[in-house]
Amino acid sequence: MRDVVMGRVEKYLLEKIAAEKTIHMTLIDPEEVTPPQASRIASKAKSSETSAIMIGGSTFVSPKHLDSVIKAVKHTVKIPVILFPNNVTGISRYADAIWFMSLLNSADPYFLMGAQVLGAPLVKKCRLEPLPLGYVIVGEGGTVGVIGKAVPIPHDKPELAAAHALAGQYLGMRFIYLEAGSGARKPVSPEMIQAVKHYIDVPLIVGGGIKTREQALAAASAGADIIVTGNLVESSGVRQKVSEIIQGIRRFRS
């Protein structure tokens, strides 16, 4: 068997996590912004020490607009730009890498493996770095839960989240993502984060519903390696809001 070759972006993320314990990523939904707006958001997030920019959303966006948004962001910041696709239409050759993910608690085989089969040749053609990711929807799930036909894991069942995450790791996924859904009223609980982190040996990403430094501190303290915020940056005051989340992460580091 061939050894797994680690790409540049994956190496960067692992080194950042090793050095800083928990890092932050900013998620930009291309459907919600123009290219100039995306550029400004990325610039302000970078100045607040976000470690990477994720680009993707739960609903459809034209490939041409997606390309324009990514090019605008790439022109502005030098940190990695990682695709967070909801389908094969979310792939662009202008990004650095792509979360090549399977929705582990989807009831639809398409989101478990079908979209991945369709997208894999395009990822290779575009020379994107694939980052194997096990994606798990928790609680409300939001739009992504509906679109992905997920059976969300209840907040009070951390052992189910842990089992899904461990299965993902055993299937070869090198990152696990617990997603409460964009704009969720309740983020993934510290108890669930802690339970999952106890089971797995790969980096744990947590997103959805994290709006304050206290929530960021709680997630980091429970074991989140990467915290993702998206809705926060779609309104005004990007720099202040991202800074507030990173302040929570820094409190954990110290």
C-alpha positions as CSV (number, residue, x, y, z in Angstrom):
1,M,0.0,0.0,0.0
2,R,1.1,3.6,-0.7
3,D,1.8,5.8,2.2
4,V,-0.5,8.7,2.7
5,V,1.1,11.9,1.4
6,M,0.2,14.9,3.5
7,G,-0.5,18.0,1.4
8,R,0.6,21.5,2.1
9,V,-2.7,22.8,3.6
10,E,-3.1,19.7,5.9
11,K,0.5,20.1,7.1
12,Y,-0.2,23.8,7.8
13,L,-3.3,23.1,9.8
14,L,-1.7,20.4,11.9
15,E,1.3,22.6,12.6
16,K,-1.0,25.5,13.6
17,I,-3.0,23.2,16.0
18,A,0.2,21.8,17.5
19,A,1.5,25.3,18.1
20,E,-1.7,27.1,19.2
21,K,-3.9,24.2,20.6
22,T,-7.1,25.6,19.0
23,I,-7.4,27.6,15.9
24,H,-10.1,29.6,14.2
25,M,-11.5,29.5,10.6
26,T,-13.8,32.0,9.0
27,L,-16.6,30.6,6.8
28,I,-17.8,32.7,3.9
29,D,-21.1,31.8,2.2
30,P,-20.6,32.8,-1.5
31,E,-24.4,33.1,-2.0
32,E,-24.5,35.9,0.7
33,V,-21.7,38.1,-0.6
34,T,-20.3,39.8,-3.6
35,P,-16.6,39.3,-4.5
36,P,-15.6,42.7,-3.0
37,Q,-17.5,41.9,0.2
38,A,-15.8,38.5,0.4
39,S,-12.4,40.3,0.0
40,R,-13.2,42.7,2.8
41,I,-14.4,40.0,5.1
42,A,-11.3,37.9,4.5
43,S,-9.0,40.8,5.1
44,K,-10.6,41.8,8.4
45,A,-10.7,38.1,9.5
46,K,-7.1,37.7,8.7
47,S,-6.1,40.8,10.6
48,S,-7.9,39.2,13.6
49,E,-5.7,36.1,13.3
50,T,-8.1,33.7,11.7
51,S,-6.0,30.8,10.3
52,A,-7.9,29.9,7.1
53,I,-10.9,30.9,5.0
54,M,-13.5,28.3,4.2
55,I,-15.9,29.1,1.3
56,G,-19.2,27.3,0.9
57,G,-22.9,27.2,1.8
58,S,-25.9,25.0,2.2
59,T,-27.7,26.1,-1.0
60,F,-26.9,26.5,-4.7
61,V,-24.5,29.1,-6.0
62,S,-23.4,29.6,-9.6
63,P,-19.9,28.2,-10.4
64,K,-19.0,31.5,-12.0
65,H,-19.8,33.5,-8.9
66,L,-18.0,31.0,-6.7
67,D,-14.9,31.4,-8.8
68,S,-15.1,35.1,-8.6
69,V,-15.5,35.1,-4.8
70,I,-12.5,32.7,-4.3
71,K,-10.3,34.8,-6.7
72,A,-11.2,37.9,-4.8
73,V,-10.3,36.3,-1.4
74,K,-7.1,34.8,-2.8
75,H,-6.0,38.2,-4.1
76,T,-6.5,39.7,-0.6
77,V,-5.1,37.1,1.8
78,K,-2.3,34.6,1.7
79,I,-3.8,32.1,4.2
80,P,-5.3,28.9,2.8
81,V,-8.7,29.0,1.1
82,I,-10.6,25.7,1.6
83,L,-13.8,24.8,-0.2
84,F,-16.7,23.6,2.0
85,P,-19.0,22.2,-0.7
86,N,-22.6,21.3,-0.4
87,N,-22.5,19.4,-3.7
88,V,-20.3,19.0,-6.8
89,T,-21.3,22.5,-7.9
90,G,-19.2,23.8,-4.9
91,I,-15.9,22.8,-6.5
92,S,-13.6,25.5,-7.9
93,R,-10.0,25.2,-9.3
94,Y,-9.1,28.5,-7.7
95,A,-9.1,27.3,-4.1
96,D,-6.1,25.7,-2.3
97,A,-7.9,22.7,-0.9
98,I,-11.3,21.1,-0.4
99,W,-13.0,19.4,2.6
100,F,-13.6,16.0,0.9
101,M,-16.4,15.0,3.2
102,S,-19.0,12.4,3.8
103,L,-22.2,13.3,5.8
104,L,-22.0,10.4,8.3
105,N,-25.5,10.7,9.6
106,S,-27.3,11.3,6.3
107,A,-30.2,9.0,5.4
108,D,-29.4,9.5,1.7
109,P,-26.5,7.5,0.2
110,Y,-25.9,10.4,-2.2
111,F,-24.4,12.4,0.7
112,L,-22.5,9.5,2.1
113,M,-20.8,8.5,-1.1
114,G,-22.6,9.5,-4.3
115,A,-21.5,13.1,-4.5
116,Q,-18.0,12.1,-3.6
117,V,-17.9,9.7,-6.6
118,L,-19.1,12.4,-8.9
119,G,-16.8,15.0,-7.4
120,A,-13.5,13.0,-7.1
121,P,-12.4,13.3,-10.8
122,L,-13.1,17.0,-10.8
123,V,-11.1,17.5,-7.6
124,K,-8.2,15.7,-9.2
125,K,-8.6,17.7,-12.5
126,C,-8.6,20.9,-10.5
127,R,-5.5,19.8,-8.6
128,L,-7.2,20.6,-5.3
129,E,-5.8,19.2,-2.1
130,P,-8.4,16.8,-0.6
131,L,-8.9,16.9,3.1
132,P,-10.8,13.8,4.1
133,L,-13.6,14.8,6.5
134,G,-16.3,13.0,8.5
135,Y,-19.2,15.5,8.8
136,V,-21.8,15.0,11.6
137,I,-24.9,17.1,12.0
138,V,-26.0,17.8,15.6
139,G,-29.1,19.3,17.2
140,E,-31.2,21.5,14.9
141,G,-29.0,20.9,12.0
142,G,-30.3,24.0,10.1
143,T,-30.4,24.2,6.3
144,V,-27.5,21.8,5.8
145,G,-29.4,19.1,7.8
146,V,-32.4,19.4,5.6
147,I,-30.5,19.6,2.3
148,G,-28.3,16.6,3.4
149,K,-31.3,14.6,4.7
150,A,-29.5,14.1,8.0
151,V,-30.8,12.4,11.1
152,P,-29.3,15.0,13.5
153,I,-27.8,13.7,16.7
154,P,-29.6,15.1,19.8
155,H,-27.6,17.3,22.0
156,D,-28.1,15.0,24.9
157,K,-26.6,11.9,23.1
158,P,-22.9,12.6,23.1
159,E,-22.1,8.9,22.9
160,L,-23.8,8.7,19.5
161,A,-21.7,11.6,18.2
162,A,-18.6,9.9,19.5
163,A,-19.5,6.6,17.8
164,H,-20.1,8.4,14.4
165,A,-16.8,10.2,14.8
166,L,-14.8,7.1,15.6
167,A,-16.4,5.3,12.7
168,G,-15.3,8.2,10.4
169,Q,-11.8,8.0,11.7
170,Y,-11.7,4.2,11.2
171,L,-12.9,4.7,7.6
172,G,-9.8,6.9,7.0
173,M,-11.1,10.4,7.5
174,R,-8.4,12.7,8.9
175,F,-10.7,15.4,10.3
176,I,-14.1,15.2,12.1
177,Y,-16.6,18.1,12.0
178,L,-19.4,18.5,14.5
179,E,-21.9,20.9,12.9
180,A,-24.8,22.5,14.8
181,G,-26.0,24.3,11.7
182,S,-25.6,27.9,10.5
183,G,-27.2,30.3,12.9
184,A,-28.1,27.5,15.4
185,R,-29.7,28.7,18.6
186,K,-27.5,26.2,20.5
187,P,-23.9,25.3,19.7
188,V,-22.5,21.8,20.1
189,S,-22.3,21.2,23.8
190,P,-18.9,21.0,25.7
191,E,-20.1,17.5,26.9
192,M,-20.4,16.3,23.3
193,I,-17.1,17.8,22.2
194,Q,-15.4,16.2,25.2
195,A,-17.0,12.8,24.5
196,V,-15.9,12.9,20.8
197,K,-12.4,14.1,21.5
198,H,-12.0,11.3,24.0
199,Y,-12.7,8.7,21.3
200,I,-10.8,10.1,18.3
201,D,-7.2,10.8,17.5
202,V,-7.7,13.2,14.5
203,P,-8.4,16.9,14.7
204,L,-11.9,17.9,15.7
205,I,-13.7,20.8,14.1
206,V,-16.7,22.4,15.7
207,G,-19.1,24.9,14.1
208,G,-22.6,26.4,14.2
209,G,-24.1,28.6,16.9
210,I,-20.8,29.9,18.4
211,K,-21.4,33.6,18.8
212,T,-19.5,34.7,21.9
213,R,-16.0,34.5,23.5
214,E,-17.5,32.4,26.3
215,Q,-18.9,29.8,23.9
216,A,-15.5,29.7,22.0
217,L,-13.7,29.3,25.3
218,A,-16.1,26.4,26.3
219,A,-15.6,24.7,22.9
220,A,-11.8,25.0,23.0
221,S,-11.6,23.9,26.6
222,A,-13.7,20.8,25.8
223,G,-11.3,19.7,23.0
224,A,-12.2,21.5,19.8
225,D,-9.0,21.8,17.6
226,I,-10.7,24.1,15.1
227,I,-13.6,26.5,15.7
228,V,-15.5,27.7,12.7
229,T,-17.8,30.8,12.6
230,G,-19.8,31.9,9.6
231,N,-22.9,33.9,10.3
232,L,-21.0,36.3,12.5
233,V,-19.1,37.6,9.5
234,E,-22.1,38.2,7.3
235,S,-23.1,41.3,9.2
236,S,-21.1,44.4,10.1
237,G,-18.2,44.5,12.6
238,V,-16.3,41.5,11.2
239,R,-13.0,42.3,12.8
240,Q,-14.6,42.9,16.2
241,K,-16.6,39.7,16.1
242,V,-13.9,37.4,14.9
243,S,-11.5,39.0,17.4
244,E,-14.0,38.3,20.2
245,I,-14.1,34.6,19.2
246,I,-10.3,34.4,19.1
247,Q,-10.1,36.1,22.5
248,G,-12.1,33.2,23.9
249,I,-9.7,30.7,22.2
250,R,-6.7,32.7,23.6
251,R,-8.1,32.4,27.1
252,F,-8.0,28.7,26.7
253,R,-4.4,28.7,25.3
254,S,-3.3,30.7,28.4
